[in-house]
Amino acid sequence: MPEVTLAAEAGRQIGSSSTRRLRAQGMIPGVVYGHGSDPIPVAVGAREFQIAMSGEAGLNTLLSLEVGKGSYLTLAREIQRHPFRNVVTHVDFQIVRRDEVISAEIPINLVGEAIEVHHGDGVVDQQLFTLAIKAKPSDIPPSVDIDVSGLTIGGSLHVSDITVPGGVELESDPEATVVAGQPPRVQITEEEEAEAAGIAVEAAEEAPSQASDEPEPSEG
């Protein structure tokens, strides 16, 4: 996996007011940590960070973080986003080594066409969208594929049906369902809805009259 160089400014001030000023200047506050080193507060350009993370590897992009005169091989982790504007507000950069095995999550792509499911008006229901793996940073694949061509209604494919590249170890449960072929969904027409509503109204109108027809209890 190729590395992307990203410049970072060290020595940023800690605090909400300083953080707001950084964001107003188009910067993202962050922290570099890992391998026993003291956490380093940093700031990176929001636009540069977005470009760096927009490649095929996505969140598993190897970042050569240039901090002052030093350089750290990192992965972006714990990315926080604004709840409404969907912009990155903070990011932690985890220091990694090229020879260490680390945990990661990668996207699962559905490939092929589930012909039998579609011919039966069924639904291809993807239930698992990411795969948990362990690998060296350079061996982390951008994504994995699972072929749904043989999927049938009532059938399913599991994590064990995914082929991963060499050097990659699965952490997800092999029996976890990735995708299932669901039967056609029942659609209620407007006429059926109206008929059901009419029956409910009639039942509600009859209930009081039935109650009034019951004989009153005799006295004494």
C-alpha positions in Angstrom: 0.0 0.0 0.0 1.5 3.4 -1.0 2.2 6.0 1.7 0.8 9.5 1.5 2.9 12.4 3.0 0.9 14.8 5.2 2.4 17.9 6.9 1.4 18.6 10.4 2.1 21.5 12.7 3.3 20.7 16.2 2.9 22.7 19.4 -0.8 23.6 19.0 -2.4 25.1 22.1 -4.9 23.0 24.0 -8.3 24.4 24.8 -11.7 25.1 23.2 -11.0 28.7 22.1 -7.7 27.6 20.5 -9.4 24.7 18.8 -12.1 27.0 17.4 -9.5 29.3 16.0 -7.7 26.4 14.3 -10.9 25.2 12.7 -11.7 28.7 11.5 -8.3 28.7 9.8 -9.1 25.5 7.9 -7.1 23.3 10.3 -8.0 20.0 12.1 -6.6 19.5 15.6 -5.2 16.1 16.3 -2.9 13.9 18.4 0.0 11.6 17.4 0.3 8.7 19.8 1.6 5.1 20.1 4.6 2.9 20.7 5.3 4.4 24.1 5.9 7.9 22.9 4.3 10.9 24.6 1.2 12.2 22.8 2.0 15.0 20.4 -0.7 17.7 19.8 -0.7 18.6 16.1 -2.8 20.3 13.5 -3.3 19.4 9.9 -4.9 21.2 6.9 -8.5 20.1 6.5 -8.3 20.1 2.7 -5.0 18.3 2.7 -6.3 15.6 5.1 -9.4 15.1 3.0 -7.3 14.6 -0.2 -5.0 12.2 1.6 -7.9 10.1 2.8 -9.8 10.1 -0.5 -7.7 7.4 -2.1 -8.6 3.7 -2.6 -7.4 2.7 0.9 -9.7 5.2 2.7 -9.4 5.1 6.4 -6.5 2.6 6.2 -4.3 4.9 4.2 -0.7 4.9 5.4 0.2 8.5 6.3 3.8 9.6 6.6 3.1 12.4 9.0 5.8 15.2 8.8 5.9 16.9 12.2 8.7 19.5 12.4 11.9 17.7 11.6 10.5 14.3 12.5 8.4 11.8 10.5 6.0 9.2 11.8 4.3 6.4 9.9 0.7 6.6 11.1 -2.9 5.6 10.5 -5.8 8.0 11.1 -7.9 6.6 13.9 -10.8 8.0 16.0 -11.9 10.5 13.5 -14.5 12.8 15.0 -17.1 14.7 12.8 -19.4 17.6 13.3 -22.9 16.1 13.9 -24.6 18.4 11.3 -22.0 19.7 8.9 -20.2 16.3 8.4 -16.7 17.9 8.6 -13.8 16.4 10.6 -13.3 18.1 13.9 -10.5 16.0 15.4 -8.4 13.1 14.5 -6.0 10.8 16.3 -2.9 9.5 14.4 -1.7 6.1 15.6 2.0 5.4 15.1 2.6 2.0 13.4 5.6 0.0 12.2 5.8 -1.7 8.9 6.6 -5.1 10.4 3.9 -5.2 13.0 0.5 -6.8 12.7 -2.4 -4.4 13.5 -6.2 -4.6 13.5 -8.3 -2.9 10.8 -11.7 -2.9 9.2 -12.2 -2.9 5.4 -15.3 -2.5 3.3 -17.1 -5.6 1.8 -18.2 -5.2 -1.9 -20.9 -7.4 -3.4 -19.9 -8.5 -6.9 -21.9 -10.5 -9.5 -25.6 -10.6 -10.0 -28.0 -12.7 -7.9 -30.1 -13.8 -10.9 -32.3 -16.3 -9.0 -33.1 -13.8 -6.3 -34.0 -11.1 -8.8 -36.1 -13.4 -11.0 -38.1 -14.4 -7.9 -38.6 -10.7 -7.1 -36.6 -11.2 -3.9 -34.2 -8.8 -2.2 -30.4 -9.0 -1.8 -30.0 -8.0 1.8 -26.4 -7.1 2.8 -26.1 -7.4 6.6 -22.4 -7.0 7.1 -20.6 -4.0 5.4 -17.1 -4.2 6.9 -14.7 -7.0 7.7 -12.4 -7.0 10.8 -8.9 -8.3 9.9 -5.4 -8.3 11.2 -2.4 -7.7 8.9 0.8 -5.7 8.5 0.0 -2.1 7.4 1.3 -2.6 3.9 -0.8 -5.8 3.5 -4.1 -4.3 4.4 -6.3 -4.5 1.3 -8.5 -1.6 0.3 -11.6 -3.9 0.4 -12.7 -7.4 -0.2 -15.3 -8.9 -2.6 -18.0 -11.5 -2.1 -19.7 -13.1 -5.2 -23.5 -13.2 -4.9 -24.0 -14.9 -8.3 -25.1 -18.1 -6.7 -27.3 -16.6 -4.0 -30.9 -17.9 -3.8 -34.0 -16.8 -2.0 -33.6 -18.2 1.5 -29.9 -18.7 1.1 -27.0 -16.7 2.6 -23.3 -16.1 2.4 -21.0 -15.8 5.4 -17.7 -14.4 6.3 -16.1 -17.8 5.7 -17.1 -17.4 2.0 -14.8 -14.4 1.6 -11.4 -15.0 0.2 -8.8 -12.7 1.7 -5.3 -12.0 0.3 -2.1 -13.6 1.8 -0.9 -12.1 5.0 -4.4 -11.2 6.1 -6.1 -12.9 9.1 -9.8 -12.7 9.7 -11.0 -11.3 13.0 -14.7 -11.3 12.2 -16.8 -14.4 13.1 -16.6 -16.8 10.2 -20.3 -17.7 10.7 -21.5 -14.1 10.6 -24.0 -13.6 7.7 -22.7 -11.1 5.1 -25.6 -11.2 2.6 -28.9 -13.1 2.5 -31.5 -13.6 -0.2 -34.8 -12.4 1.2 -38.3 -13.4 -0.2 -40.4 -10.7 -1.9 -41.7 -8.0 0.4 -45.5 -7.9 0.8 -46.8 -4.7 -0.6 -50.2 -3.5 0.5 -52.2 -1.7 -2.2 -54.3 1.4 -1.6 -57.5 -0.6 -2.0 -56.3 -3.1 0.6 -55.5 -0.3 3.0 -58.9 1.3 2.5 -60.7 -2.0 3.0 -58.7 -2.7 6.2 -59.6 0.8 7.4 -63.3 0.3 6.6 -63.4 -3.0 8.6 -61.8 -1.3 11.6 -64.4 1.5 11.4 -67.3 -0.9 11.2 -66.0 -2.9 14.1 -65.7 0.3 16.2 -69.3 1.3 15.3 -70.7 -2.1 16.2 -69.0 -2.4 19.5 -71.3 0.1 21.4 -74.5 -1.3 19.9 -73.6 -4.8 20.9 -73.0 -3.6 24.4 -76.4 -1.8 24.6 -78.2 -5.0 23.4 -77.0 -6.9 26.4 -79.8 -7.4 29.1 -79.5 -5.2 32.1 -79.0 -7.1 35.4 -82.2 -7.5 37.4 -82.5 -5.9 40.7 -83.1 -7.7 44.0 
